């Protein structure tokens, strides 16, 4: 992660540049917990008559999974350059 990117992350996260890796790691954990909750809701609604509900939950879980990976990768990158 470039110094400019680290400053951008710090500004958006409201933390010091040196805290970016830890804050991003916490954010990744929070997003993963949300993904698990969405998957749990998806599992409970497998047979609902409105297939759009099930599809929406599936897309939400997938999107959260992508976000977890991206935030985790940003944390790793920030940690390498810190």
PDB file of N, CA, C and O in Angstrom:
ATOM      1  N   UNK A   1       0.860  -1.169   0.000  1.00  0.00           N
ATOM      2  CA  UNK A   1       0.000   0.000   0.000  1.00  0.00           C
ATOM      3  C   UNK A   1       0.904   1.230   0.000  1.00  0.00           C
ATOM      4  O   UNK A   1       1.854   1.330   0.777  1.00  0.00           O
ATOM      5  N   UNK A   2       0.586   2.143  -0.880  1.00  0.00           N
ATOM      6  CA  UNK A   2       1.373   3.374  -0.957  1.00  0.00           C
ATOM      7  C   UNK A   2       1.053   4.271   0.243  1.00  0.00           C
ATOM      8  O   UNK A   2      -0.010   4.152   0.852  1.00  0.00           O
ATOM      9  N   UNK A   3       1.977   5.158   0.567  1.00  0.00           N
ATOM     10  CA  UNK A   3       1.698   6.099   1.665  1.00  0.00           C
ATOM     11  C   UNK A   3       0.425   6.914   1.414  1.00  0.00           C
ATOM     12  O   UNK A   3      -0.323   7.204   2.349  1.00  0.00           O
ATOM     13  N   UNK A   4       0.183   7.279   0.166  1.00  0.00           N
ATOM     14  CA  UNK A   4      -1.020   8.058  -0.169  1.00  0.00           C
ATOM     15  C   UNK A   4      -2.283   7.242   0.114  1.00  0.00           C
ATOM     16  O   UNK A   4      -3.259   7.765   0.653  1.00  0.00           O
ATOM     17  N   UNK A   5      -2.257   5.953  -0.255  1.00  0.00           N
ATOM     18  CA  UNK A   5      -3.407   5.089   0.027  1.00  0.00           C
ATOM     19  C   UNK A   5      -3.617   4.932   1.529  1.00  0.00           C
ATOM     20  O   UNK A   5      -4.749   4.965   2.011  1.00  0.00           O
ATOM     21  N   UNK A   6      -2.523   4.763   2.263  1.00  0.00           N
ATOM     22  CA  UNK A   6      -2.626   4.613   3.718  1.00  0.00           C
ATOM     23  C   UNK A   6      -3.255   5.849   4.351  1.00  0.00           C
ATOM     24  O   UNK A   6      -4.079   5.735   5.259  1.00  0.00           O
ATOM     25  N   UNK A   7      -2.872   7.018   3.879  1.00  0.00           N
ATOM     26  CA  UNK A   7      -3.459   8.262   4.391  1.00  0.00           C
ATOM     27  C   UNK A   7      -4.948   8.318   4.043  1.00  0.00           C
ATOM     28  O   UNK A   7      -5.763   8.744   4.861  1.00  0.00           O
ATOM     29  N   UNK A   8      -5.299   7.892   2.839  1.00  0.00           N
ATOM     30  CA  UNK A   8      -6.708   7.867   2.448  1.00  0.00           C
ATOM     31  C   UNK A   8      -7.523   6.943   3.326  1.00  0.00           C
ATOM     32  O   UNK A   8      -8.619   7.295   3.762  1.00  0.00           O
ATOM     33  N   UNK A   9      -6.985   5.751   3.587  1.00  0.00           N
ATOM     34  CA  UNK A   9      -7.672   4.814   4.480  1.00  0.00           C
ATOM     35  C   UNK A   9      -7.798   5.427   5.878  1.00  0.00           C
ATOM     36  O   UNK A   9      -8.865   5.372   6.489  1.00  0.00           O
ATOM     37  N   UNK A  10      -6.711   6.006   6.377  1.00  0.00           N
ATOM     38  CA  UNK A  10      -6.730   6.589   7.724  1.00  0.00           C
ATOM     39  C   UNK A  10      -7.776   7.693   7.818  1.00  0.00           C
ATOM     40  O   UNK A  10      -8.521   7.769   8.794  1.00  0.00           O
ATOM     41  N   UNK A  11      -7.829   8.550   6.797  1.00  0.00           N
ATOM     42  CA  UNK A  11      -8.822   9.630   6.804  1.00  0.00           C
ATOM     43  C   UNK A  11     -10.241   9.075   6.846  1.00  0.00           C
ATOM     44  O   UNK A  11     -11.069   9.547   7.625  1.00  0.00           O
ATOM     45  N   UNK A  12     -10.524   8.080   6.019  1.00  0.00           N
ATOM     46  CA  UNK A  12     -11.869   7.505   5.965  1.00  0.00           C
ATOM     47  C   UNK A  12     -12.227   6.730   7.227  1.00  0.00           C
ATOM     48  O   UNK A  12     -13.380   6.721   7.656  1.00  0.00           O
ATOM     49  N   UNK A  13     -11.231   6.082   7.812  1.00  0.00           N
ATOM     50  CA  UNK A  13     -11.487   5.276   9.009  1.00  0.00           C
ATOM     51  C   UNK A  13     -11.426   6.097  10.294  1.00  0.00           C
ATOM     52  O   UNK A  13     -11.824   5.620  11.356  1.00  0.00           O
ATOM     53  N   UNK A  14     -10.929   7.324  10.198  1.00  0.00           N
ATOM     54  CA  UNK A  14     -10.828   8.180  11.375  1.00  0.00           C
ATOM     55  C   UNK A  14      -9.787   7.703  12.365  1.00  0.00           C
ATOM     56  O   UNK A  14      -9.992   7.750  13.578  1.00  0.00           O
ATOM     57  N   UNK A  15      -8.658   7.241  11.828  1.00  0.00           N
ATOM     58  CA  UNK A  15      -7.598   6.744  12.707  1.00  0.00           C
ATOM     59  C   UNK A  15      -6.249   7.264  12.208  1.00  0.00           C
ATOM     60  O   UNK A  15      -6.155   7.860  11.135  1.00  0.00           O
ATOM     61  N   UNK A  16      -5.218   7.028  13.000  1.00  0.00           N
ATOM     62  CA  UNK A  16      -3.860   7.379  12.590  1.00  0.00           C
ATOM     63  C   UNK A  16      -3.384   6.387  11.533  1.00  0.00           C
ATOM     64  O   UNK A  16      -3.842   5.245  11.495  1.00  0.00           O
ATOM     65  N   UNK A  17      -2.472   6.822  10.684  1.00  0.00           N
ATOM     66  CA  UNK A  17      -1.951   5.964   9.613  1.00  0.00           C
ATOM     67  C   UNK A  17      -1.386   4.668  10.173  1.00  0.00           C
ATOM     68  O   UNK A  17      -1.576   3.604   9.585  1.00  0.00           O
ATOM     69  N   UNK A  18      -0.704   4.745  11.288  1.00  0.00           N
ATOM     70  CA  UNK A  18      -0.093   3.532  11.858  1.00  0.00           C
ATOM     71  C   UNK A  18      -1.130   2.542  12.400  1.00  0.00           C
ATOM     72  O   UNK A  18      -0.819   1.372  12.624  1.00  0.00           O
ATOM     73  N   UNK A  19      -2.356   3.014  12.608  1.00  0.00           N
ATOM     74  CA  UNK A  19      -3.424   2.146  13.098  1.00  0.00           C
ATOM     75  C   UNK A  19      -4.245   1.497  11.986  1.00  0.00           C
ATOM     76  O   UNK A  19      -5.110   0.664  12.256  1.00  0.00           O
ATOM     77  N   UNK A  20      -3.977   1.873  10.742  1.00  0.00           N
ATOM     78  CA  UNK A  20      -4.759   1.366   9.617  1.00  0.00           C
ATOM     79  C   UNK A  20      -4.789  -0.163   9.562  1.00  0.00           C
ATOM     80  O   UNK A  20      -5.870  -0.730   9.407  1.00  0.00           O
ATOM     81  N   UNK A  21      -3.641  -0.861   9.683  1.00  0.00           N
ATOM     82  CA  UNK A  21      -3.716  -2.331   9.604  1.00  0.00           C
ATOM     83  C   UNK A  21      -4.653  -2.948  10.655  1.00  0.00           C
ATOM     84  O   UNK A  21      -5.443  -3.837  10.338  1.00  0.00           O
ATOM     85  N   UNK A  22      -4.563  -2.482  11.880  1.00  0.00           N
ATOM     86  CA  UNK A  22      -5.397  -3.041  12.955  1.00  0.00           C
ATOM     87  C   UNK A  22      -6.871  -2.706  12.739  1.00  0.00           C
ATOM     88  O   UNK A  22      -7.741  -3.552  12.949  1.00  0.00           O
ATOM     89  N   UNK A  23      -7.149  -1.481  12.321  1.00  0.00           N
ATOM     90  CA  UNK A  23      -8.542  -1.079  12.105  1.00  0.00           C
ATOM     91  C   UNK A  23      -9.138  -1.863  10.937  1.00  0.00           C
ATOM     92  O   UNK A  23     -10.284  -2.305  11.013  1.00  0.00           O
ATOM     93  N   UNK A  24      -8.378  -2.040   9.865  1.00  0.00           N
ATOM     94  CA  UNK A  24      -8.872  -2.819   8.736  1.00  0.00           C
ATOM     95  C   UNK A  24      -9.097  -4.281   9.119  1.00  0.00           C
ATOM     96  O   UNK A  24     -10.058  -4.902   8.664  1.00  0.00           O
ATOM     97  N   UNK A  25      -8.225  -4.824   9.944  1.00  0.00           N
ATOM     98  CA  UNK A  25      -8.402  -6.202  10.406  1.00  0.00           C
ATOM     99  C   UNK A  25      -9.693  -6.333  11.207  1.00  0.00           C
ATOM    100  O   UNK A  25     -10.438  -7.297  11.030  1.00  0.00           O
ATOM    101  N   UNK A  26      -9.961  -5.373  12.081  1.00  0.00           N
ATOM    102  CA  UNK A  26     -11.220  -5.390  12.837  1.00  0.00           C
ATOM    103  C   UNK A  26     -12.421  -5.256  11.906  1.00  0.00           C
ATOM    104  O   UNK A  26     -13.434  -5.930  12.095  1.00  0.00           O
ATOM    105  N   UNK A  27     -12.311  -4.397  10.913  1.00  0.00           N
ATOM    106  CA  UNK A  27     -13.403  -4.228   9.955  1.00  0.00           C
ATOM    107  C   UNK A  27     -13.664  -5.527   9.185  1.00  0.00           C
ATOM    108  O   UNK A  27     -14.814  -5.895   8.947  1.00  0.00           O
ATOM    109  N   UNK A  28     -12.587  -6.217   8.799  1.00  0.00           N
ATOM    110  CA  UNK A  28     -12.750  -7.495   8.087  1.00  0.00           C
ATOM    111  C   UNK A  28     -13.466  -8.504   8.968  1.00  0.00           C
ATOM    112  O   UNK A  28     -14.324  -9.245   8.487  1.00  0.00           O
ATOM    113  N   UNK A  29     -13.127  -8.545  10.249  1.00  0.00           N
ATOM    114  CA  UNK A  29     -13.808  -9.464  11.173  1.00  0.00           C
ATOM    115  C   UNK A  29     -15.284  -9.106  11.319  1.00  0.00           C
ATOM    116  O   UNK A  29     -16.140  -9.990  11.356  1.00  0.00           O
ATOM    117  N   UNK A  30     -15.579  -7.816  11.401  1.00  0.00           N
ATOM    118  CA  UNK A  30     -16.964  -7.365  11.511  1.00  0.00           C
ATOM    119  C   UNK A  30     -17.756  -7.749  10.266  1.00  0.00           C
ATOM    120  O   UNK A  30     -18.880  -8.241  10.364  1.00  0.00           O
ATOM    121  N   UNK A  31     -17.164  -7.521   9.099  1.00  0.00           N
ATOM    122  CA  UNK A  31     -17.833  -7.887   7.854  1.00  0.00           C
ATOM    123  C   UNK A  31     -18.054  -9.390   7.759  1.00  0.00           C
ATOM    124  O   UNK A  31     -19.094  -9.837   7.276  1.00  0.00           O
ATOM    125  N   UNK A  32     -17.089 -10.166   8.215  1.00  0.00           N
ATOM    126  CA  UNK A  32     -17.247 -11.626   8.191  1.00  0.00           C
ATOM    127  C   UNK A  32     -18.377 -12.061   9.115  1.00  0.00           C
ATOM    128  O   UNK A  32     -19.140 -12.965   8.776  1.00  0.00           O
ATOM    129  N   UNK A  33     -18.491 -11.426  10.278  1.00  0.00           N
ATOM    130  CA  UNK A  33     -19.587 -11.749  11.193  1.00  0.00           C
ATOM    131  C   UNK A  33     -20.935 -11.410  10.546  1.00  0.00           C
ATOM    132  O   UNK A  33     -21.900 -12.159  10.698  1.00  0.00           O
ATOM    133  N   UNK A  34     -21.003 -10.304   9.840  1.00  0.00           N
ATOM    134  CA  UNK A  34     -22.233  -9.950   9.121  1.00  0.00           C
ATOM    135  C   UNK A  34     -22.542 -10.979   8.041  1.00  0.00           C
ATOM    136  O   UNK A  34     -23.696 -11.369   7.868  1.00  0.00           O
ATOM    137  N   UNK A  35     -21.516 -11.421   7.313  1.00  0.00           N
ATOM    138  CA  UNK A  35     -21.711 -12.428   6.272  1.00  0.00           C
ATOM    139  C   UNK A  35     -22.266 -13.708   6.861  1.00  0.00           C
ATOM    140  O   UNK A  35     -23.167 -14.319   6.287  1.00  0.00           O
ATOM    141  N   UNK A  36     -21.733 -14.118   8.003  1.00  0.00           N
ATOM    142  CA  UNK A  36     -22.220 -15.330   8.671  1.00  0.00           C
ATOM    143  C   UNK A  36     -23.694 -15.168   9.052  1.00  0.00           C
ATOM    144  O   UNK A  36     -24.476 -16.106   8.903  1.00  0.00           O
ATOM    145  N   UNK A  37     -24.072 -14.003   9.535  1.00  0.00           N
ATOM    146  CA  UNK A  37     -25.476 -13.763   9.899  1.00  0.00           C
ATOM    147  C   UNK A  37     -26.377 -13.808   8.666  1.00  0.00           C
ATOM    148  O   UNK A  37     -27.480 -14.351   8.725  1.00  0.00           O
ATOM    149  N   UNK A  38     -25.917 -13.245   7.561  1.00  0.00           N
ATOM    150  CA  UNK A  38     -26.719 -13.274   6.334  1.00  0.00           C
ATOM    151  C   UNK A  38     -26.871 -14.706   5.839  1.00  0.00           C
ATOM    152  O   UNK A  38     -27.953 -15.101   5.406  1.00  0.00           O
ATOM    153  N   UNK A  39     -25.797 -15.485   5.900  1.00  0.00           N
ATOM    154  CA  UNK A  39     -25.869 -16.896   5.495  1.00  0.00           C
ATOM    155  C   UNK A  39     -26.845 -17.651   6.396  1.00  0.00           C
ATOM    156  O   UNK A  39     -27.603 -18.497   5.922  1.00  0.00           O
ATOM    157  N   UNK A  40     -26.826 -17.351   7.672  1.00  0.00           N
ATOM    158  CA  UNK A  40     -27.761 -17.987   8.610  1.00  0.00           C
ATOM    159  C   UNK A  40     -29.206 -17.644   8.221  1.00  0.00           C
ATOM    160  O   UNK A  40     -30.072 -18.519   8.204  1.00  0.00           O
ATOM    161  N   UNK A  41     -29.458 -16.379   7.913  1.00  0.00           N
ATOM    162  CA  UNK A  41     -30.800 -15.975   7.484  1.00  0.00           C
ATOM    163  C   UNK A  41     -31.165 -16.650   6.167  1.00  0.00           C
ATOM    164  O   UNK A  41     -32.307 -17.066   5.974  1.00  0.00           O
ATOM    165  N   UNK A  42     -30.208 -16.758   5.275  1.00  0.00           N
ATOM    166  CA  UNK A  42     -30.434 -17.422   3.990  1.00  0.00           C
ATOM    167  C   UNK A  42     -30.819 -18.880   4.209  1.00  0.00           C
ATOM    168  O   UNK A  42     -31.746 -19.381   3.573  1.00  0.00           O
ATOM    169  N   UNK A  43     -30.117 -19.558   5.101  1.00  0.00           N
ATOM    170  CA  UNK A  43     -30.425 -20.955   5.403  1.00  0.00           C
ATOM    171  C   UNK A  43     -31.833 -21.119   5.969  1.00  0.00           C
ATOM    172  O   UNK A  43     -32.508 -22.107   5.680  1.00  0.00           O
ATOM    173  N   UNK A  44     -32.274 -20.159   6.771  1.00  0.00           N
ATOM    174  CA  UNK A  44     -33.604 -20.225   7.366  1.00  0.00           C
ATOM    175  C   UNK A  44     -34.703 -19.952   6.352  1.00  0.00           C
ATOM    176  O   UNK A  44     -35.850 -20.346   6.564  1.00  0.00           O
ATOM    177  N   UNK A  45     -34.372 -19.288   5.263  1.00  0.00           N
ATOM    178  CA  UNK A  45     -35.384 -18.898   4.283  1.00  0.00           C
ATOM    179  C   UNK A  45     -35.259 -19.651   2.967  1.00  0.00           C
ATOM    180  O   UNK A  45     -35.706 -19.169   1.926  1.00  0.00           O
ATOM    181  N   UNK A  46     -34.659 -20.816   3.010  1.00  0.00           N
ATOM    182  CA  UNK A  46     -34.442 -21.597   1.794  1.00  0.00           C
ATOM    183  C   UNK A  46     -35.731 -21.859   1.037  1.00  0.00           C
ATOM    184  O   UNK A  46     -35.751 -21.731  -0.187  1.00  0.00           O
ATOM    185  N   UNK A  47     -36.784 -22.215   1.708  1.00  0.00           N
ATOM    186  CA  UNK A  47     -38.006 -22.620   1.031  1.00  0.00           C
ATOM    187  C   UNK A  47     -39.085 -21.568   0.953  1.00  0.00           C
ATOM    188  O   UNK A  47     -40.240 -21.902   0.688  1.00  0.00           O
ATOM    189  N   UNK A  48     -38.751 -20.298   1.175  1.00  0.00           N
ATOM    190  CA  UNK A  48     -39.803 -19.277   1.157  1.00  0.00           C
ATOM    191  C   UNK A  48     -40.396 -19.148  -0.241  1.00  0.00           C
ATOM    192  O   UNK A  48     -39.699 -19.347  -1.237  1.00  0.00           O
ATOM    193  N   UNK A  49     -41.693 -18.813  -0.315  1.00  0.00           N
ATOM    194  CA  UNK A  49     -42.358 -18.712  -1.617  1.00  0.00           C
ATOM    195  C   UNK A  49     -41.772 -17.612  -2.516  1.00  0.00           C
ATOM    196  O   UNK A  49     -41.784 -17.745  -3.740  1.00  0.00           O
ATOM    197  N   UNK A  50     -41.264 -16.541  -1.922  1.00  0.00           N
ATOM    198  CA  UNK A  50     -40.703 -15.437  -2.704  1.00  0.00           C
ATOM    199  C   UNK A  50     -39.234 -15.717  -2.989  1.00  0.00           C
ATOM    200  O   UNK A  50     -38.372 -15.461  -2.149  1.00  0.00           O
ATOM    201  N   UNK A  51     -38.956 -16.240  -4.169  1.00  0.00           N
ATOM    202  CA  UNK A  51     -37.585 -16.631  -4.525  1.00  0.00           C
ATOM    203  C   UNK A  51     -36.646 -15.429  -4.578  1.00  0.00           C
ATOM    204  O   UNK A  51     -35.431 -15.581  -4.454  1.00  0.00           O
ATOM    205  N   UNK A  52     -37.208 -14.239  -4.763  1.00  0.00           N
ATOM    206  CA  UNK A  52     -36.375 -13.036  -4.798  1.00  0.00           C
ATOM    207  C   UNK A  52     -35.730 -12.773  -3.438  1.00  0.00           C
ATOM    208  O   UNK A  52     -34.617 -12.252  -3.367  1.00  0.00           O
ATOM    209  N   UNK A  53     -36.425 -13.134  -2.364  1.00  0.00           N
ATOM    210  CA  UNK A  53     -35.860 -12.983  -1.018  1.00  0.00           C
ATOM    211  C   UNK A  53     -34.615 -13.862  -0.897  1.00  0.00           C
ATOM    212  O   UNK A  53     -33.562 -13.395  -0.464  1.00  0.00           O
ATOM    213  N   UNK A  54     -34.738 -15.127  -1.279  1.00  0.00           N
ATOM    214  CA  UNK A  54     -33.607 -16.048  -1.203  1.00  0.00           C
ATOM    215  C   UNK A  54     -32.468 -15.573  -2.097  1.00  0.00           C
ATOM    216  O   UNK A  54     -31.301 -15.633  -1.710  1.00  0.00           O
ATOM    217  N   UNK A  55     -32.809 -15.103  -3.291  1.00  0.00           N
ATOM    218  CA  UNK A  55     -31.780 -14.611  -4.208  1.00  0.00           C
ATOM    219  C   UNK A  55     -31.081 -13.378  -3.675  1.00  0.00           C
ATOM    220  O   UNK A  55     -29.868 -13.229  -3.821  1.00  0.00           O
ATOM    221  N   UNK A  56     -31.839 -12.504  -3.063  1.00  0.00           N
ATOM    222  CA  UNK A  56     -31.259 -11.286  -2.485  1.00  0.00           C
ATOM    223  C   UNK A  56     -30.300 -11.619  -1.349  1.00  0.00           C
ATOM    224  O   UNK A  56     -29.223 -11.033  -1.243  1.00  0.00           O
ATOM    225  N   UNK A  57     -30.692 -12.551  -0.513  1.00  0.00           N
ATOM    226  CA  UNK A  57     -29.809 -12.960   0.583  1.00  0.00           C
ATOM    227  C   UNK A  57     -28.540 -13.622   0.048  1.00  0.00           C
ATOM    228  O   UNK A  57     -27.450 -13.404   0.577  1.00  0.00           O
ATOM    229  N   UNK A  58     -28.684 -14.419  -0.988  1.00  0.00           N
ATOM    230  CA  UNK A  58     -27.510 -15.052  -1.601  1.00  0.00           C
ATOM    231  C   UNK A  58     -26.546 -13.992  -2.142  1.00  0.00           C
ATOM    232  O   UNK A  58     -25.339 -14.065  -1.908  1.00  0.00           O
ATOM    233  N   UNK A  59     -27.086 -13.012  -2.862  1.00  0.00           N
ATOM    234  CA  UNK A  59     -26.244 -11.950  -3.411  1.00  0.00           C
ATOM    235  C   UNK A  59     -25.591 -11.132  -2.300  1.00  0.00           C
ATOM    236  O   UNK A  59     -24.432 -10.733  -2.418  1.00  0.00           O
ATOM    237  N   UNK A  60     -26.327 -10.883  -1.230  1.00  0.00           N
ATOM    238  CA  UNK A  60     -25.766 -10.135  -0.106  1.00  0.00           C
ATOM    239  C   UNK A  60     -24.605 -10.896   0.530  1.00  0.00           C
ATOM    240  O   UNK A  60     -23.571 -10.303   0.840  1.00  0.00           O
ATOM    241  N   UNK A  61     -24.767 -12.199   0.725  1.00  0.00           N
ATOM    242  CA  UNK A  61     -23.698 -13.015   1.311  1.00  0.00           C
ATOM    243  C   UNK A  61     -22.473 -13.018   0.406  1.00  0.00           C
ATOM    244  O   UNK A  61     -21.343 -12.912   0.883  1.00  0.00           O
ATOM    245  N   UNK A  62     -22.694 -13.140  -0.892  1.00  0.00           N
ATOM    246  CA  UNK A  62     -21.571 -13.127  -1.834  1.00  0.00           C
ATOM    247  C   UNK A  62     -20.856 -11.781  -1.819  1.00  0.00           C
ATOM    248  O   UNK A  62     -19.626 -11.730  -1.811  1.00  0.00           O
ATOM    249  N   UNK A  63     -21.614 -10.702  -1.817  1.00  0.00           N
ATOM    250  CA  UNK A  63     -21.016  -9.368  -1.792  1.00  0.00           C
ATOM    251  C   UNK A  63     -20.223  -9.134  -0.514  1.00  0.00           C
ATOM    252  O   UNK A  63     -19.132  -8.564  -0.549  1.00  0.00           O
ATOM    253  N   UNK A  64     -20.765  -9.568   0.599  1.00  0.00           N
ATOM    254  CA  UNK A  64     -20.025  -9.434   1.857  1.00  0.00           C
ATOM    255  C   UNK A  64     -18.752 -10.268   1.835  1.00  0.00           C
ATOM    256  O   UNK A  64     -17.726  -9.844   2.366  1.00  0.00           O
ATOM    257  N   UNK A  65     -18.807 -11.443   1.230  1.00  0.00           N
ATOM    258  CA  UNK A  65     -17.608 -12.272   1.110  1.00  0.00           C
ATOM    259  C   UNK A  65     -16.516 -11.567   0.325  1.00  0.00           C
ATOM    260  O   UNK A  65     -15.345 -11.609   0.703  1.00  0.00           O
ATOM    261  N   UNK A  66     -16.897 -10.923  -0.760  1.00  0.00           N
ATOM    262  CA  UNK A  66     -15.933 -10.166  -1.565  1.00  0.00           C
ATOM    263  C   UNK A  66     -15.369  -9.013  -0.740  1.00  0.00           C
ATOM    264  O   UNK A  66     -14.163  -8.765  -0.764  1.00  0.00           O
ATOM    265  N   UNK A  67     -16.224  -8.315  -0.018  1.00  0.00           N
ATOM    266  CA  UNK A  67     -15.772  -7.194   0.811  1.00  0.00           C
ATOM    267  C   UNK A  67     -14.794  -7.659   1.879  1.00  0.00           C
ATOM    268  O   UNK A  67     -13.798  -6.985   2.142  1.00  0.00           O
ATOM    269  N   UNK A  68     -15.065  -8.797   2.492  1.00  0.00           N
ATOM    270  CA  UNK A  68     -14.156  -9.338   3.513  1.00  0.00           C
ATOM    271  C   UNK A  68     -12.773  -9.562   2.912  1.00  0.00           C
ATOM    272  O   UNK A  68     -11.765  -9.178   3.505  1.00  0.00           O
ATOM    273  N   UNK A  69     -12.725 -10.178   1.749  1.00  0.00           N
ATOM    274  CA  UNK A  69     -11.439 -10.459   1.105  1.00  0.00           C
ATOM    275  C   UNK A  69     -10.708  -9.166   0.768  1.00  0.00           C
ATOM    276  O   UNK A  69      -9.506  -9.051   1.005  1.00  0.00           O
ATOM    277  N   UNK A  70     -11.429  -8.196   0.217  1.00  0.00           N
ATOM    278  CA  UNK A  70     -10.789  -6.932  -0.176  1.00  0.00           C
ATOM    279  C   UNK A  70     -10.257  -6.171   1.040  1.00  0.00           C
ATOM    280  O   UNK A  70      -9.144  -5.646   1.008  1.00  0.00           O
ATOM    281  N   UNK A  71     -11.046  -6.111   2.102  1.00  0.00           N
ATOM    282  CA  UNK A  71     -10.599  -5.397   3.306  1.00  0.00           C
ATOM    283  C   UNK A  71      -9.436  -6.141   3.950  1.00  0.00           C
ATOM    284  O   UNK A  71      -8.480  -5.515   4.410  1.00  0.00           O
ATOM    285  N   UNK A  72      -9.505  -7.466   3.989  1.00  0.00           N
ATOM    286  CA  UNK A  72      -8.391  -8.254   4.529  1.00  0.00           C
ATOM    287  C   UNK A  72      -7.128  -8.009   3.715  1.00  0.00           C
ATOM    288  O   UNK A  72      -6.055  -7.810   4.285  1.00  0.00           O
ATOM    289  N   UNK A  73      -7.241  -8.022   2.396  1.00  0.00           N
ATOM    290  CA  UNK A  73      -6.078  -7.763   1.537  1.00  0.00           C
ATOM    291  C   UNK A  73      -5.501  -6.376   1.777  1.00  0.00           C
ATOM    292  O   UNK A  73      -4.283  -6.199   1.781  1.00  0.00           O
ATOM    293  N   UNK A  74      -6.365  -5.398   1.976  1.00  0.00           N
ATOM    294  CA  UNK A  74      -5.902  -4.041   2.281  1.00  0.00           C
ATOM    295  C   UNK A  74      -5.159  -4.014   3.615  1.00  0.00           C
ATOM    296  O   UNK A  74      -4.145  -3.329   3.750  1.00  0.00           O
ATOM    297  N   UNK A  75      -5.662  -4.760   4.601  1.00  0.00           N
ATOM    298  CA  UNK A  75      -4.995  -4.828   5.910  1.00  0.00           C
ATOM    299  C   UNK A  75      -3.615  -5.452   5.767  1.00  0.00           C
ATOM    300  O   UNK A  75      -2.649  -4.959   6.350  1.00  0.00           O
ATOM    301  N   UNK A  76      -3.511  -6.522   5.004  1.00  0.00           N
ATOM    302  CA  UNK A  76      -2.221  -7.176   4.788  1.00  0.00           C
ATOM    303  C   UNK A  76      -1.263  -6.226   4.090  1.00  0.00           C
ATOM    304  O   UNK A  76      -0.100  -6.115   4.479  1.00  0.00           O
ATOM    305  N   UNK A  77      -1.740  -5.550   3.071  1.00  0.00           N
ATOM    306  CA  UNK A  77      -0.906  -4.597   2.338  1.00  0.00           C
ATOM    307  C   UNK A  77      -0.442  -3.457   3.248  1.00  0.00           C
ATOM    308  O   UNK A  77       0.717  -3.046   3.196  1.00  0.00           O
ATOM    309  N   UNK A  78      -1.347  -2.957   4.074  1.00  0.00           N
ATOM    310  CA  UNK A  78      -0.990  -1.880   4.999  1.00  0.00           C
ATOM    311  C   UNK A  78       0.030  -2.357   6.014  1.00  0.00           C
ATOM    312  O   UNK A  78       0.944  -1.617   6.380  1.00  0.00           O
ATOM    313  N   UNK A  79      -0.125  -3.596   6.472  1.00  0.00           N
ATOM    314  CA  UNK A  79       0.803  -4.139   7.455  1.00  0.00           C
ATOM    315  C   UNK A  79       2.205  -4.282   6.843  1.00  0.00           C
ATOM    316  O   UNK A  79       3.202  -4.024   7.517  1.00  0.00           O
ATOM    317  N   UNK A  80       2.284  -4.689   5.576  1.00  0.00           N
ATOM    318  CA  UNK A  80       3.582  -4.854   4.913  1.00  0.00           C
ATOM    319  C   UNK A  80       4.335  -3.545   4.772  1.00  0.00           C
ATOM    320  O   UNK A  80       5.563  -3.518   4.859  1.00  0.00           O
ATOM    321  N   UNK A  81       3.610  -2.468   4.557  1.00  0.00           N
ATOM    322  CA  UNK A  81       4.256  -1.181   4.301  1.00  0.00           C
ATOM    323  C   UNK A  81       4.299  -0.283   5.532  1.00  0.00           C
ATOM    324  O   UNK A  81       4.812   0.834   5.466  1.00  0.00           O
ATOM    325  N   UNK A  82       3.768  -0.760   6.647  1.00  0.00           N
ATOM    326  CA  UNK A  82       3.735   0.068   7.859  1.00  0.00           C
ATOM    327  C   UNK A  82       5.123   0.200   8.461  1.00  0.00           C
ATOM    328  O   UNK A  82       5.291   0.862   9.486  1.00  0.00           O
TER     329      UNK A  82
END
